[in-house]
Amino acid sequence: MQKILLVILFLCQLFYLSVEAEDSKILATGGVSQIEGSAGGGIVPWAVITGYAQEGEWGAIVFSTLVKTDDFSLTAFGAAIGYGNRFEFSIAKQSFDLGRLQTQLGLPSNQLQQNIFGIKVKLIGDLIYGSLPQISFGIQHKELVDFSIPSIAGASDDKGDDFYLSASKLWLTGIQGYPILASLTIRSTKANQIGLLGFGGDINDSREAVVEINTSLLISRNWVLGYEYRQKPDNLNFASEDDWQDIYLAWFYDKSISATLAYVDLGSVASLEKQQGFYISMQATF
């Protein structure tokens, strides 16, 4: 995984040296890096393609994210490449620290890890121009590094694919002159806790369609205030799974650097209730 990321970083540098796409798209319209590596908000993908490249141009990003709640922590890092404002390819690695839960349940390890490989294709529409929203189709292929703990929890598989369809639209006049963005995603998934606890389970082993929404207000040229909500399937008898939500503030210094800070409410995670805390992410764009 690390070797793949180093190759992507090298390619990002090549694209930066060979392509000048900085003036192609409006600041912040490439979104930030969603926790699974796709362009969007923090926990919800948008229909946008990562970076600021337009037709015939390459764009790329690298990101690092930390989520810390009362009992758990999740780190993620990765990279994505976009071409022609049409195609997006992403890769991410997640590590989930179980904290005191390992001791309480006598688990064989204190960490869950998964690798995620994503692709997104813009189908129709445009984020800004015309009446039709930008609509994109995406796939996130997820593979656990170690299946021992999810297997104990009742999960059926150590790998799975999420399929999603996203529609996003930005209204420049928005509310009182402030631009507003809205995004709706329908996801087909069997993932437990976005895949960190495996796929399918002893309650339900079938795909489920879930809804994810994002609303964002561009309060200035460099600042975005937003809210996200993500439905989750509930497949495991071991522990119920709640929907996720967050309120975030994203800062775009320019088209090369951005940072996101959020308050997150993850509900019940791996049998521990009321998991609330913060989310922080940094992104560099090439």
TAKAGI-V639743 format. One line per field, one symbol per residue. ss: DSSP state (~ for helix, > for strand, _ for the rest). psi: psi as a letter, one per 30 degrees, with the letter a starting at -180 (. if undefined). burial: b if it has 24 or more other C-alpha atoms within 12 Angstrom, else e. A space follows every 50 residues. Layout:
# TAKAGI-V639743
ss=???
psi=???
burial=???
This chain:
# TAKAGI-V639743
ss=_~~~~~~~~~~~~~~~~~_____________>>_____>>____>_____ _______>>>>>>>>>>>>___>>>>>>>>>>>___>>>>>>>>>>>___ ~~~~~_____>>>>>>>>>>>>>>_________>>>>>>>>>>>___~~~ ~~~___>_>>>>>>>>>>>>>>>>>__>>>>>>>>>>>>_>_~~~___>_ _______>>>>>>>>>>>____>>>>>>>>_____________>>>>>>> >>____>>>>>>>>>___>__>___>>>>>>>>>>_
psi=eeeeeeeeeeeeeeeeffkjgfgelkkfffaajlfgflkbaefkllflkk agkakglklllklkkkkkaeflkkkklallkkkghekkklklkkkjkfbf eeeefhlflgkkklkkklkkkkelakeeklfklkklklkjkkkkekgeee eefglelgllkkklkkkkkkjeebjhfkkkkkkkkkkklgkkhgffhakl afekgllkklkklkkkkjfaffkkklkkkjlklifkfeklklllllkljk kjeagfklkkklkkjgbkjhfklhjlblkkkkkkk.
burial=eeeebeebbebbeebbeebbbbeebbbbbbbbbbbbbbbbbbbbbbbbbb bbbbeebbbbbbbbbbbbbbbbbbbbbbbbbbbbbbbbbbbbbbbbbbbe beeeeeeeeebbbbbbbbbbbbbebbbbeeeebbbbbbbbbbbbbbbbbb bbbbbbbbbbbbbbbbbbbbbbeeeeeebbbbbbbbbbbbbbbbbbbbbb bbeebeebebbbbbbbbbbeeebbbbbbbbbbbbbbebbbbbbbbbbbbb bbebbbbbbbbbbbbbbbbbbbeebbbbbbbbbbbb
